[in-house]
Amino acid sequence: MRLQAHRRHHELTCSPSVACALSTEHKQTITVNAEGEWEVASKPDWCEVSPMSGNKKTNVTITIKATAKSSGSKRDGKVVFRLKDKDYTHECSVSQYGYQYGEDEWVTLQKATRGNRGGINIVLLGDGYDANEIASGEYLKVMNQEMEYFFGIEPYKTYRQYFNVYTAMPLSTESGIGSVNTIRYNRFGTTFTGGSGLKAEYGEIFSYALGAPTVTKDNLCQTLIIVVPNSTDYGGITQMWADGSAISFCPLSTYGYPLDSRGVVQHEAGGHGFGKLGEEAICHNAFIDACGCSCCGHVDELNTAKSYGWYDNLSLSGKIHGVGWSHLISDSRYSDIVDVYEGGFMHSRGVYRSEQNSCMNNDIPYYNTISRESIVKRIKRYAGETFSFEDFVKHDKRDVGVAQSPARVSAWGRASQRSATTYQHRPVIHRGSPLRMAKVRRHR
């Protein structure tokens, strides 16, 4: 009996079986697996396939030719592979969407107007966005939203003019983010690991960011990269390098306030990624140096971060004159809210924070005072300006109501609201610089 054409058989497959493009030319490699010799039976005239035939497992490049940069246009087709001497076929669906921006094209969302060094760079990149989501305008809408979330909290709101913000069009073959049980063909390989948050091809992300207008090898360590995975899971994580480089992964959380997407960006990107602040949440009801749990080494981890000049919002000393915010406790302008509170960095005992609540605890839109000061110090240093405490106080804005109104929520208490794949993790600190992984590359 003759088998029907275009029916999938295990003897002939291709993976992925989809390819998409924006207006600019796009090349995509797929893998054809066949039990013998195969050939391309048909293809759209606006696509090239190389090679057109092969034997058994073969890497094949599909080139979708450039078309006019006009929004709203779309064309679809299929590349049909056939097993020779049999009527076994397999299709790879191809589509192309017209759009005002080309693949990998850079867009300036904001240009700095203050500072002595041309601005501090933020690079916003989505992962898991296919051509349809980019061409529809959804991608750019999300990037602008994430930028507004980042600057929607003090002190970033007041010091916003110090920052350049860039995004680009990193096209993914498929929509979404993979996990331990699923595969998604996305641009940077962002994946939920199920145990340690999100992972990705870090070298590729840094290489890509070096294509932004004012990002260089010299200032990459002062550039914040925010990757927005196309996922509504809560879990975010920041990867940090000893030289100051950072990638903050901020999924589009649909959890309720304060664990929404806004909370993830302000906690991960504003808090960890740029601010170099430590976790203030509690998930172990034990001393930090006597926890006994398998994950501990937290004292060494905290001290390592301190040696890099980070985590100003935490202390292993509980003495008023031994904490890094003692100058705020004795200042009448802040003494009503700043003190020494036990608990933070995942532990209820042996580690101390400066205020009852903050964004670094449970994502409320409020950085405590020592955190705001630390962030402003970093902004001034990166901008080539001198920090003055009195100048900081003059421009400082705080919302004590936000800080004191929501009950303090520990990570232990939050854990029951999420599955393992959506649990938020503390930053991972890597040695050295990511420049060894990155290559300077040119983008459209």
C-alpha positions, -999 to 999 in steps of 0.1 A, spaced: 0 0 0 13 34 -10 19 57 21 5 92 21 28 121 13 37 146 41 31 120 67 57 118 95 77 86 100 105 78 124 127 69 94 128 106 84 127 136 108 141 171 111 147 191 142 136 217 148 108 214 123 101 252 122 121 282 110 111 319 112 125 352 102 120 390 102 125 411 72 162 406 71 179 375 58 180 347 83 200 315 83 190 286 105 206 251 109 184 221 114 193 185 117 178 159 93 178 123 106 171 97 80 176 59 77 192 64 43 195 89 15 172 119 15 165 149 -7 145 182 -7 113 175 -25 100 211 -25 107 245 -10 94 281 -13 113 302 -39 122 327 -11 142 300 7 175 283 0 184 249 14 220 236 16 227 208 10 197 197 -11 203 160 -5 223 138 19 226 105 36 215 97 72 221 124 98 230 157 82 231 194 93 211 215 69 211 253 65 178 270 56 183 306 44 152 328 44 159 356 20 154 393 29 122 411 21 110 447 25 111 462 60 74 468 61 53 459 91 23 437 87 34 415 59 38 377 62 46 347 41 45 310 49 58 279 33 72 245 38 105 228 31 96 192 24 123 165 29 118 131 12 134 97 19 147 85 -15 130 53 -29 102 57 -5 74 82 -1 83 91 34 84 129 39 89 154 67 81 191 66 98 221 81 74 250 83 90 284 74 75 318 80 87 354 75 72 386 91 78 421 79 89 445 106 105 479 110 136 465 127 158 437 114 170 407 133 198 417 158 192 454 151 198 477 181 173 501 194 181 529 219 153 531 245 169 559 265 200 580 262 219 593 292 220 631 298 241 632 330 275 618 340 311 623 328 316 591 309 288 590 283 263 571 305 259 538 324 247 510 301 218 488 306 212 461 279 177 446 278 174 413 258 144 390 255 148 353 250 122 329 236 105 354 214 98 342 178 93 364 147 56 367 152 60 380 188 86 405 177 68 417 145 35 421 164 52 447 186 48 426 217 85 422 223 93 459 222 63 466 244 77 441 270 112 456 268 98 491 274 77 478 303 108 462 320 127 495 316 99 514 333 98 489 361 135 492 366 133 530 369 100 529 389 118 527 423 141 550 442 169 558 438 168 548 401 138 571 395 158 601 407 191 591 389 175 578 357 193 604 335 226 587 342 216 556 322 217 545 285 192 517 278 194 495 247 176 466 233 179 445 202 159 419 182 174 385 192 152 362 172 143 328 187 132 298 165 105 289 190 84 308 216 90 302 253 116 288 277 126 252 281 130 231 313 143 198 324 113 182 307 109 203 275 132 218 248 127 252 233 149 264 205 155 300 218 183 324 210 204 323 241 195 288 254 177 301 285 163 271 304 148 264 338 170 239 354 146 227 381 172 230 408 194 260 404 171 286 387 178 296 351 209 289 330 218 301 295 248 305 272 264 333 291 293 338 267 268 343 239 249 368 259 280 388 267 291 386 231 258 399 219 257 428 244 291 440 231 273 449 200 253 476 217 262 512 207 282 523 238 291 489 253 328 480 251 352 455 266 363 482 290 329 490 304 313 456 301 320 451 339 299 482 346 271 472 321 239 456 335 225 429 312 188 421 318 175 390 301 137 387 300 128 350 294 94 346 277 79 328 306 53 337 333 71 317 360 82 337 390 118 324 394 146 349 387 183 347 392 213 369 387 247 356 375 275 378 388 312 379 380 340 391 403 348 421 380 313 434 384 297 420 353 262 407 357 233 391 339 199 393 357 172 369 344 138 384 350 108 363 338 74 379 333 60 367 366 22 367 368 22 361 406 4 386 427 20 417 443 47 419 453 59 389 434 48 402 400 71 410 371 78 445 385 90 429 417 113 404 399 130 432 379 135 455 409 148 426 431 170 409 405 182 436 382 180 467 404 190 450 436 214 422 427 225 430 392 234 467 395 231 474 432 252 444 442 229 439 472 225 406 491 193 386 499 175 397 530 149 369 530 150 340 555 145 304 547 166 287 575 156 290 611 192 287 623 224 306 628 243 313 595 274 296 607 256 265 623 229 257 599 238 221 592 219 221 559 236 208 527 234 242 509 254 261 535 287 278 530 269 310 534 294 327 556 321 322 530 297 333 503 288 365 522 325 373 530 334 368 493 308 392 482 320 417 509 356 414 496 343 426 462 327 456 478 292 442 476 263 434 499 264 466 519 229 459 532 241 429 553 264 424 582 277 394 602 281 418 632 251 429 652 269 457 670 256 492 663 291 505 656 301 473 637 275 475 609 280 494 577 250 516 582 260 529 617 261 564 603 225 562 594 214 549 629 229 580 645 215 604 619 182 620 630 170 620 594 170 582 593 171 570 629 133 566 629 136 536 605 173 524 604 185 501 632 200 466 635 176 437 629 186 401 631 178 379 601 188 379 565 208 361 538 185 330 542 191 327 580 172 339 610 202 342 633 238 355 631 233 379 601 218 414 603 199 439 581 192 476 586 154 479 583 124 457 589 116 452 552 129 460 518 128 449 481 157 425 489 134 406 512 101 402 494 101 424 463 82 453 477 89 486 457 113 499 484 151 497 488 161 504 524 183 534 531 217 517 531 207 500 498 197 534 482 230 549 494 250 520 481 233 522 447 239 560 444 276 555 453 278 530 424 260 553 400 283 582 409 315 561 406 305 546 372 295 581 360 329 595 370 314 618 397 322 622 434 298 609 459 287 632 488 266 619 516 249 653 521 241 655 484 227 620 487 204 630 516 193 661 497 180 641 468 170 610 487 133 600 486 119 572 507 85 557 513 84 545 548 48 534 544 57 510 517 85 496 538 64 492 570 30 483 557 34 448 542 43 422 567 78 408 564 76 377 543 105 352 544 115 330 515 105 301 536 70 314 537 70 322 500 82 288 490 48 272 495 34 296 468 57 283 441 68 250 425 105 241 425 110 255 390 97 289 400 116 293 432 138 324 433 175 318 439 202 340 454 229 352 430 255 329 417 290 345 419 316 335 393 353 341 395 372 365 372 357 382 342 333 369 315 354 385 288 372 351 283 338 337 271 328 367 250 337 376 215 333 411 199 308 407 171 290 430 147 252 431 146 228 446 121 
